[in-house]
Every structure is written in structure tokens, then in C-alpha cells.
Amino acid sequence: MSQIRILVVDDEPFNLDIISEYLEGAGYLLQMAESGEEAWTYLRRGDSQFDLVVLDRMMPGIDGLELLRWIQADRRLADIPVIMQTAAASPEQVREGLAAGAYYYLTKPFEPESLQSIVRAALDDLHQRRALAERLAAQRHALQMLQHGVFAFRTMEEAHGLAALAASICDEPDVVVLGLSELLVNGVEHGNLDICFEEKSRLREAGQWEAEVQRRLALPDNQRKYVRLTVASDPQAWVFSIADEGGGFVWQDFLELAPERAFAPNGRGIALARQLAFDDLEYLGNGNCVRATVRKRRH
């Protein structure tokens, strides 16, 4: 596996030294930049492939928000996760950063554990997206003739594989697969396994998330629980319906990217799925059933 490359951008050399010290020993390859201009030079170089950007918001010249907008506008760079580190942490300022694409936040000053946790979360999400893209390439066009199908699954691995298979029928599968994977995984972890947002945050910060998922999957009460995906075609759209066997959740709280959750390592998935992957997303009843719609292009 190639070494993780992180670009750290801050106009204060002291802050760069702190981040370097906090991430030292984790096996990352760090590139430091003391301005937005220098960072943009590194990002635009053809031989520079970064896996993550840790970005200071307040800088002279090209500030963090402007640089983030440039990153998001470049197709080659847009999928790189960006952690925004800032002392500007009012709800309005966080909303502005979320709108620009900063889905991971750190408030200055921060502890080493906070930095390490949010870095792990951002890299986990990136690795998951890349793995889905690889699966999608193998599944593309496999289900083009499907009119109606029902799939049942139990595990996270099955959820990711099914997301790649089902998304392959859409015109833009690389976008749909991210949202569909999020909804299927939510059916397992938050639905059937009853792991709430706060509990998942604690588990991820402690590095115990995967072990707890496996433990709960093995419990007798959960071994017969399934999440079901129904895929249906009509002349205008593909409709994906996901139902789990859990007690539901307050789904209204997760349809938007909320500033108060911007500093947590999780809790963005539903909002991003709704915003980026689907033309319509509708939760039914108590939240254990969701329907996502993807319009078909006219050829």
C-alpha cells in the first residue's frame, strides 16, 4: 500500500510544527505550505498526488475558503478530503465552510487526539470511496436490463458490494454509488445494529468502530435481521427503496449538514447523499425506510 500523502497549509510555521509533531509516527508523508499560493502550486503539479489536505481558514492572500473553492472546482482534485482548521467556528462560519466543501473541521487550539481522530475519519471515508469506485468499474452495465429486483443483506461488506452493483445501472454511477452506499450502510449500523450517531462518534474516536460492528452482527438477536434494497425502473427514473428492521431514528436532523456536527468524525452521509447523489430522497414513517430517486437521462 502506498504511503498516505497529506498537504498541511498554515501561514504560521509554529502551527505547522505542531501538526507535524501530532502526526509524527503515524506513517504519513507530510508536505507543508505556508500560504494558499504555495499550496495551490503543490496541488496543481502533475506529480503531486495528495490524499488529504489540512487547511487553515484564516490566511493572508488566498485564504482557506478561496483555496477550498479552487480545489472543489478542479475535477482532478475535487475528491480530496479537506480538514478545515479554524478559530472561526460560529455556526454561520461553519455553514459557509460546509457550503464550500469543508466537511471535516477542527477548532483551534486542538488536542493531538482530536487531530488524529479527524484525520483517520477523513482517510477512512476516502479509502471507502476509492474502493467503491473500483467495485463500480467491475459491475458497470451488469444490471442494465433490470426492471424490478429485491436484495437482502446483513453486513457492511455486503452493503458496499450491493451499492456498486445497483449503482451501475445509472447514467452517473460513480456519483450514485457514494449515496447508495451511505444509505445501505446506515440500514445496517444505525438500523439493525442500533448504533446511534453519538455512540458511533465515540467508537470511531477510540478506534473501536469495526470491532463493535462485528460484535453486534454476531449477537443472536441480530443474526436474522436483514436490510432490503428494492430497485425499480420506470420510464423517467430509477427508484431505490431501502428498509431495515430497526426502530428508526430522527431522520429530520440529518437531512442538512449541521454546523454542530461538523467537528464530529461522522454524521455527514445522509446530507451529502441527498445533496450530491440523488434527485430526490424521502424518508418514510419512523425513518427505517428511505426512498431515493435518480432520474434517467434522455438519450
C-alpha positions as a printed Julia matrix, in Angstrom:
299×3 Matrix{Float64}:
   0.0     0.0     0.0
   1.41    3.42   -0.95
   2.21    5.98    1.73
  -0.54    8.47    2.61
   0.4    11.99    1.46
  -1.04   14.94    3.41
  -0.73   18.62    2.43
  -0.76   20.88    5.51
  -1.44   24.58    4.84
  -0.94   27.26    7.52
   0.69   30.68    7.44
   2.12   30.18   10.95
   5.28   28.0    10.98
   4.63   27.22   14.65
   1.26   25.65   13.75
   2.9    23.6    11.01
   5.4    22.31   13.57
   2.58   21.35   15.96
   0.66   19.41   13.3
   3.85   17.7    12.18
   4.56   16.67   15.77
   1.0    15.45   16.35
   1.02   13.3    13.2
   4.6    12.13   13.62
   4.98    8.39   13.79
   1.69    7.64   12.02
   3.45    6.83    8.75
   2.12    9.82    6.79
   4.19   11.75    4.27
   3.64   15.45    5.08
   4.08   18.39    2.71
   4.0    21.8     4.41
   2.83   25.03    2.75
   2.88   28.47    4.41
   0.34   30.15    2.11
  -2.61   29.42   -0.12
  -0.49   30.34   -3.13
   2.23   27.82   -2.23
  -0.37   25.13   -1.53
  -2.04   25.71   -4.9
   1.34   25.33   -6.62
   1.8    21.92   -4.95
  -1.76   20.83   -5.76
  -1.51   21.79   -9.43
   1.77   19.95  -10.02
   1.14   16.85  -12.1
   3.43   14.7    -9.96
   1.76   15.7    -6.67
  -0.98   13.3    -5.59
  -2.37   14.15   -2.16
  -4.77   12.0    -0.14
  -5.78   14.73    2.33
  -5.46   18.49    2.87
  -5.32   20.06    6.35
  -6.16   23.7     5.66
  -6.04   26.84    7.8
  -9.04   29.05    7.14
  -7.59   32.47    8.01
  -4.53   33.33    5.88
  -3.35   36.46    4.06
  -3.65   36.41    0.28
  -5.51   33.28   -0.81
  -7.34   32.23    2.35
  -8.55   28.73    3.17
 -12.08   29.18    1.85
 -10.89   30.5    -1.51
  -8.36   27.7    -1.88
 -11.03   25.17   -0.97
 -13.32   26.52   -3.7
 -10.49   26.18   -6.22
  -9.93   22.57   -5.12
 -13.62   21.75   -5.45
 -13.77   23.3    -8.93
 -10.9    21.15  -10.25
 -12.08   17.67  -11.33
  -8.65   16.18  -10.61
  -8.66   17.48   -7.02
 -12.34   17.59   -6.04
 -12.44   14.22   -4.29
  -9.55   15.03   -1.93
 -10.99   15.41    1.6
 -10.19   18.74    3.27
  -9.99   19.29    7.03
 -10.57   22.95    7.85
  -8.72   24.11   10.97
 -10.01   27.4    12.27
 -10.74   29.63   15.22
 -13.72   30.95   13.22
 -16.22   28.41   14.48
 -19.55   30.24   14.73
 -22.49   28.37   13.14
 -22.59   30.88   10.26
 -18.87   30.47    9.55
 -19.11   26.7     9.7
 -22.08   26.75    7.3
 -20.01   28.84    4.91
 -17.21   26.29    5.07
 -19.61   23.37    4.63
 -21.1    25.05    1.57
 -17.59   25.37    0.11
 -16.91   21.66    0.7
 -15.19   21.53    4.12
 -16.93   18.52    5.65
 -14.28   17.98    8.37
 -13.49   20.61   10.99
 -11.0    21.27   13.78
 -11.26   24.2    16.16
  -8.0    25.88   17.16
  -6.4    25.14   19.56
  -6.88   21.39   19.32
  -5.51   18.34   21.1
  -3.43   15.69   19.28
  -6.2    13.13   19.78
  -8.71   15.39   18.0
  -6.43   15.88   15.01
  -5.57   12.2    14.77
  -9.23   11.18   15.03
 -10.49   13.53   12.31
  -7.55   12.6    10.04
  -8.41    8.91   10.44
 -12.09    9.6     9.74
 -11.36   11.61    6.58
  -8.93    8.97    5.28
 -11.36    6.15    6.09
 -14.01    7.92    4.02
 -11.54    8.45    1.16
 -10.48    4.79    1.15
 -14.12    3.72    1.13
 -14.88    5.96   -1.86
 -11.89    4.59   -3.78
 -12.86    1.0    -3.0
 -16.4     1.68   -4.22
 -15.07    3.19   -7.44
 -13.03    0.04   -8.09
 -16.03   -2.18   -7.49
 -18.17    0.01   -9.68
 -15.79   -0.36  -12.61
 -16.19   -4.13  -12.37
 -20.0    -4.03  -12.05
 -20.84   -1.43  -14.7
 -23.62   -2.43  -17.1
 -24.31   -5.67  -15.2
 -27.95   -4.8   -14.47
 -28.95   -2.61  -17.42
 -31.97   -4.82  -18.25
 -33.34   -4.91  -14.7
 -36.95   -3.77  -14.24
 -37.53   -4.77  -10.61
 -35.37   -6.55   -8.07
 -35.16   -7.15   -4.32
 -31.89   -7.81   -2.46
 -31.39   -8.74    1.22
 -28.1    -8.3     3.09
 -26.71   -8.19    6.64
 -23.14   -6.9     6.7
 -21.23   -3.73    5.86
 -19.19   -5.57    3.22
 -22.37   -6.8     1.55
 -23.77   -3.25    1.65
 -20.77   -1.81   -0.19
 -20.79   -4.56   -2.81
 -24.51   -4.19   -3.43
 -24.19   -0.41   -3.71
 -21.66   -0.83   -6.52
 -23.85   -3.38   -8.29
 -27.08   -1.36   -8.03
 -25.49    1.99   -8.92
 -24.08    0.51  -12.13
 -27.5     0.82  -13.79
 -27.5     4.63  -13.51
 -26.15    7.14  -16.02
 -23.67    8.56  -13.48
 -22.88    5.53  -11.31
 -19.75    7.0    -9.74
 -21.91    9.66   -8.08
 -24.86    7.44   -7.18
 -22.69    4.72   -5.61
 -21.49    7.06   -2.84
 -25.01    7.99   -1.78
 -26.4     4.49   -2.16
 -23.56    3.02   -0.12
 -24.28    5.52    2.65
 -27.97    4.58    2.81
 -27.3     0.82    2.76
 -24.61    1.07    5.45
 -26.93    3.21    7.59
 -29.53    0.43    7.35
 -27.02   -1.98    8.9
 -25.26    0.14   11.51
 -27.93    2.61   12.63
 -30.94    0.45   11.78
 -30.41   -3.23   12.52
 -27.45   -2.79   14.89
 -28.96    0.23   16.68
 -25.76    2.31   16.86
 -26.64    5.98   17.26
 -24.68    8.99   16.0
 -23.11    9.79   19.39
 -22.09    6.18   20.0
 -20.51    5.88   16.56
 -18.54    9.09   17.2
 -17.14    7.69   20.45
 -16.28    4.35   18.86
 -14.51    5.93   15.88
 -12.52    8.26   18.12
 -11.44    5.25   20.2
 -10.59    3.14   17.13
 -13.18    0.52   18.16
 -15.79    1.02   15.47
 -15.18   -2.03   13.26
 -14.81   -4.38   16.22
 -18.12   -3.21   17.71
 -19.93   -3.68   14.39
 -18.64   -7.26   14.15
 -19.59   -7.94   17.77
 -23.16   -6.76   17.23
 -23.53   -8.63   13.95
 -22.71  -11.84   15.84
 -25.36  -11.31   18.55
 -28.18  -13.88   18.32
 -30.86  -11.16   18.08
 -29.15   -9.65   15.04
 -28.24  -12.76   13.07
 -31.66  -12.94   11.44
 -32.0    -9.21   10.74
 -31.69   -8.07    7.13
 -31.73   -4.81    5.24
 -33.68   -4.98    1.98
 -32.98   -2.98   -1.14
 -35.67   -2.78   -3.81
 -34.64   -1.47   -7.22
 -37.4    -0.42   -9.62
 -37.35    1.13  -13.08
 -39.91    3.46  -14.6
 -39.63    5.43  -17.86
 -38.24    8.53  -16.09
 -36.19    7.25  -13.16
 -34.56    4.53  -11.11
 -36.09    4.21   -7.64
 -34.09    2.67   -4.78
 -36.02    1.74   -1.6
 -34.09    0.64    1.49
 -35.82   -0.83    4.56
 -34.18   -2.09    7.75
 -35.59   -3.89   10.8
 -34.59   -1.24   13.34
 -36.69    1.16   15.35
 -36.0     4.18   13.13
 -34.35    7.47   14.02
 -34.98   11.23   13.91
 -34.06   11.48   10.24
 -35.12   15.14   10.02
 -31.97   16.1    11.96
 -29.65   14.62    9.33
 -31.01   15.93    6.02
 -28.78   19.03    6.16
 -25.09   19.43    7.02
 -25.46   20.83   10.54
 -22.67   23.08   11.92
 -22.84   21.41   15.33
 -21.87   18.06   13.73
 -19.11   19.48   11.51
 -16.45   18.69   14.14
 -17.51   15.04   14.6
 -15.88   12.2    12.64
 -19.26   11.05   11.28
 -22.82   12.26   10.6
 -22.43   13.78    7.1
 -23.5    10.88    4.93
 -27.25   11.37    4.56
 -26.92   15.09    3.84
 -24.21   14.5     1.25
 -26.21   11.7    -0.37
 -29.24   13.95   -0.61
 -27.2    16.86   -1.94
 -24.94   15.09   -4.42
 -26.18   11.62   -5.37
 -29.97   11.69   -5.76
 -32.61   13.82   -7.41
 -34.99   13.07   -4.54
 -34.56   11.5    -1.11
 -37.54   10.73    1.09
 -37.7     9.04    4.48
 -40.92    7.23    5.34
 -42.56    6.66    8.72
 -40.12    6.47   11.63
 -37.05    6.5     9.39
 -36.39    2.79    8.87
 -37.4     3.08    5.22
 -35.93    5.54    2.72
 -36.63    6.04   -0.98
 -34.03    7.58   -3.3
 -34.75    8.57   -6.9
 -32.28    9.04   -9.77
 -33.68   10.49  -12.99
 -32.76    8.85  -16.28
 -31.16   10.93  -18.98
 -32.98   11.21  -22.26
 -30.83    9.59  -24.94
